[in-house]
Amino acid sequence: MAEFSMEEVISEAEMEMIERIDKLKREFTSLRTGRANPQLLDGVTVEYYGARVPLKQVAAVSVPEARTLEVRAWDAGAVDAVEAELRKMDFGSSPSRNGGVIRINLPPMTEDQRKKMVKVVHSMGEDSRVQVRNVRRDALEKVKKAQKAGAISEDDFKRHEEAVQKLTDTYVKNVDDMAAAKEKDLLTI
């Protein structure tokens, strides 16, 4: 029975680490890299019939050209609200409206902007590595408690400790790989 619960601890730790990786992926997609990406607008909410709703619930976002986002509201009554929210954002240029279509032309990023974004990527990567290590710490505490309670032997303790560390190393490497890929994407003109 104790063996099953230790495997469960490791499985729970892995699920939490996967959640951290998924969160980092979402954060990275919202970063501007110089190319248009619909995820840039994922955090935008719009006032629609008295409630704040995500932009993607009231409009479609497409990328007709490499540095252009196009937003088409499904309801003509929402176009003004969508445009007002998009004007509040800093894209480096103002959104332009043509009927029910709002276009956002993203200017090329300067070298300084790219370097600042690389620093942001490094910071986000480090935060994710810390979160993965915190999951490791919590899992190891559970394994140590089980060993002190006599539920597992010293050998089992070492085996589980190694399994948790191997899992941690795998997910920290995933974070490093994702950060390196995003940095390369940012520095590619």
C-alpha positions in Angstrom: 0.0 0.0 0.0 2.8 2.4 0.9 4.6 1.7 -2.4 1.4 2.8 -4.3 1.2 6.0 -2.4 4.8 6.9 -3.2 4.2 6.3 -6.9 1.1 8.5 -6.5 3.3 11.2 -4.9 5.7 11.0 -7.9 2.8 11.0 -10.4 1.2 14.1 -8.7 4.6 15.9 -8.8 4.9 15.1 -12.5 1.4 16.5 -13.2 2.2 19.7 -11.3 5.5 20.0 -13.3 3.5 19.6 -16.5 1.1 22.3 -15.4 4.1 24.7 -14.9 5.5 23.9 -18.4 2.0 24.5 -19.9 1.8 27.8 -18.1 5.2 28.8 -19.4 4.1 27.9 -23.0 1.0 30.1 -22.7 3.1 33.0 -21.3 5.7 32.6 -24.1 3.0 32.7 -26.8 1.7 36.1 -25.4 5.1 37.7 -25.9 5.6 39.8 -28.9 8.4 38.6 -31.2 8.1 41.0 -34.1 5.7 38.7 -36.0 2.0 38.8 -35.7 0.5 36.1 -33.4 -3.2 35.8 -32.4 -2.1 34.8 -28.9 -0.9 38.4 -28.4 -4.6 39.3 -27.8 -5.4 36.3 -25.5 -5.4 38.5 -22.4 -7.7 41.2 -23.9 -11.2 41.4 -22.4 -14.0 43.5 -23.9 -17.1 45.1 -22.3 -20.0 43.3 -24.0 -23.6 43.7 -22.9 -22.5 44.7 -19.4 -19.9 42.0 -18.8 -16.2 41.7 -19.4 -15.6 38.8 -21.7 -12.4 37.5 -23.5 -11.9 39.0 -26.9 -12.0 35.6 -28.6 -15.6 35.2 -27.4 -16.8 38.2 -29.4 -14.3 38.3 -32.3 -12.1 36.3 -34.6 -8.4 37.1 -34.7 -6.4 36.3 -37.9 -3.0 37.0 -39.3 -3.4 38.0 -43.0 0.3 39.2 -43.2 3.5 38.6 -41.3 3.1 41.7 -39.1 -0.6 42.3 -39.2 -3.4 41.2 -36.9 -7.0 41.4 -38.1 -9.9 41.4 -35.7 -13.4 40.8 -36.9 -16.2 41.1 -34.3 -19.1 38.7 -34.8 -21.6 41.3 -33.6 -21.6 44.7 -35.2 -22.5 46.2 -31.9 -19.3 45.0 -30.3 -16.9 46.6 -32.9 -16.7 49.9 -31.0 -15.9 48.2 -27.7 -13.3 45.9 -29.3 -11.6 48.9 -31.0 -11.6 50.9 -27.7 -9.9 48.0 -25.9 -7.3 47.5 -28.7 -6.5 51.2 -28.6 -5.5 50.9 -24.9 -2.8 48.3 -25.8 0.7 49.3 -26.8 1.4 47.7 -30.1 3.7 50.5 -31.4 1.0 51.7 -33.8 -2.7 52.5 -33.5 -5.3 50.0 -34.7 -7.2 51.1 -37.8 -10.8 50.3 -38.6 -12.4 49.6 -41.9 -16.1 48.8 -41.4 -16.3 45.8 -39.0 -12.6 44.9 -39.4 -9.9 46.2 -37.1 -6.3 45.9 -38.3 -3.2 46.2 -36.1 0.1 46.7 -38.0 2.9 45.7 -35.7 6.1 47.7 -36.4 9.4 45.8 -36.5 11.0 45.4 -33.1 14.1 47.4 -32.4 17.3 45.8 -31.1 16.7 47.3 -27.7 13.1 45.9 -27.6 14.4 42.4 -28.6 17.1 42.5 -25.8 14.4 43.6 -23.3 12.2 40.7 -24.4 15.1 38.3 -24.0 15.5 39.4 -20.4 11.8 38.9 -19.9 12.2 35.3 -21.3 15.1 34.6 -19.0 13.1 35.9 -16.0 10.0 33.8 -17.0 12.3 30.7 -17.5 13.9 31.2 -14.1 10.5 31.6 -12.4 9.4 28.3 -14.0 12.5 26.5 -13.0 11.9 27.7 -9.4 8.3 26.5 -9.6 9.4 23.0 -10.8 12.0 22.8 -8.0 9.3 23.8 -5.5 7.3 20.8 -6.7 10.4 18.7 -6.2 10.8 20.0 -2.7 7.2 19.2 -1.8 7.4 15.7 -3.2 10.6 15.0 -1.4 9.1 16.2 1.9 6.2 13.7 1.4 8.8 10.9 0.7 10.8 11.8 3.8 7.7 11.8 6.0 6.8 8.4 4.7 10.3 7.1 5.5 10.3 8.6 9.0 6.9 7.1 9.6 8.3 3.7 8.7 6.1 3.3 5.6 9.1 2.9 3.3 12.6 1.5 3.8 15.8 3.5 3.4 16.4 1.8 0.0 12.9 2.8 -1.2 13.5 6.3 0.1 16.7 6.6 -2.0 14.9 5.1 -5.1 12.0 7.6 -4.8 14.3 10.5 -4.1 16.2 9.6 -7.3 13.0 9.3 -9.3 11.8 12.7 -8.2 15.2 14.3 -9.0 15.2 12.6 -12.5 11.7 14.0 -13.1 12.9 17.5 -12.0 15.9 17.4 -14.2 13.7 16.5 -17.2 11.3 19.4 -16.7 14.0 21.9 -15.9 15.6 20.9 -19.2 12.2 21.4 -20.9 12.1 24.9 -19.5 15.7 25.6 -20.6 14.9 24.3 -24.1 11.7 26.4 -24.4 13.5 29.5 -23.2 16.4 29.0 -25.7 13.9 28.5 -28.6 12.0 31.6 -27.6 15.2 33.6 -27.3 16.2 32.4 -30.8 12.8 33.4 -32.1 13.1 36.9 -30.6 16.6 37.5 -32.0 15.7 36.3 -35.5 14.8 39.3 -37.6 
